[in-house]
């Protein structure tokens, strides 16, 4: 297959920068290189250095490319929007100048990507995975979020960076109805989709079905796997999404419930030739097995034909 398999700092437990147990960014780059990844994401804003003179030599030494940056923040609040605009400028100014891996396929939009994720609302964080219980935005708040996303997407495009919207457990773009509304309200010229198999399954959707449904909007994919018994348990608890990750709901790909051979068959049939980023959100205090786990995921996917 012509897809390239990449990694992300969340597989090393890097999801929120205020966690005191995070590994260094140098360790993440080194282990991504040792595992054999073609590329990596920047991770949370400010984790990998935004100074190109610092980051570029380290990427070259590790033989790893940065294929995406991420906005992972409150997309709804008007007061937060100026902060998001600064993040877009800082991220896109960097990634637009970094060398990108060659792609063999004919995907309409290539890297680098700006992955746009809504997060940071307690009422939705505690309702992650519960489409029947989670509160929805009012029309006024939804419309404001749509305007914010469109503006951030246009801002990214001025740098030559392709914006993609990522439905994420615990945010206000999570469930099937919200994904349908995003596709209705934001056209493909403005932004594509980055669908995540793990978040889809976590939030009660069939990953193959959703990838098929939105194939014509799909620019970029995230892969995760989920332990069924942990998933069943954490959905019965009133906890935040990343606490569920700390408790081990995510696992190396091939050890969980998601059917990656079926996903492979669909991606082959549909001619997908873009990037796939492997993730395993985890407790950063459990770093001893990180390199083994990221290798396991990569080796499993290669063993089944990715």
Helices and strands as residue ranges (DSSP letters): E 4-7, G 9-12, H 25-35, E 39-41, H 52-62, E 65-73, G 78-80, H 81-95, E 113-118, H 122-125, H 139-157, E 162-165, H 176-185, E 192-196, H 197-202, H 207-213, G 215-217, E 218-223, E 225-226, H 228-234, H 241-246, E 250-251, H 260-270, E 275-278, H 290-303
